[in-house]
Amino acid sequence: MSTPLHRVQGLGAAHSGTGHFWRQRITAIALVPLGLWFTYAILGLIGTNEVAILSFLAQPLNALLMAAFAATMLYHMSLGLQVVVDDYVHGTGTKIFCLLLIRFMMIATMVTCIFALIRIAAST
């Protein structure tokens, strides 16, 4: 319950917690099989050279799974960091800056990962 003054000032509930909660849980569930695949792939590549790793990532299924793993992991990470910032950063300007920085870094890293996978696939 919030007072009419709090509703006008925007100090009531944001009504976005449930969606954020479910997105974080769904990405966590998606990371279980992707993480198992990633662990299996990394353990299988131990002791190989760079050519074997690049040829492994050049295969379409492996490239797709690696891209899905990286994108899901980065999105899940940004959701978790958003919760930390919301809970522990109290200045409005600092909070907005931190949230924008997290989002920018997540998108930049995701684009870099996908670009690298495309270059690996194109070069072999």
Secondary structure as GFF3:
##gff-version 3
##sequence-region A 1 124
A	DSSP	alpha_helix	4	9	.	.	.	ID=ss1
A	DSSP	alpha_helix	17	45	.	.	.	ID=ss2
A	DSSP	alpha_helix	50	58	.	.	.	ID=ss3
A	DSSP	alpha_helix	60	88	.	.	.	ID=ss4
A	DSSP	alpha_helix	92	123	.	.	.	ID=ss5
###
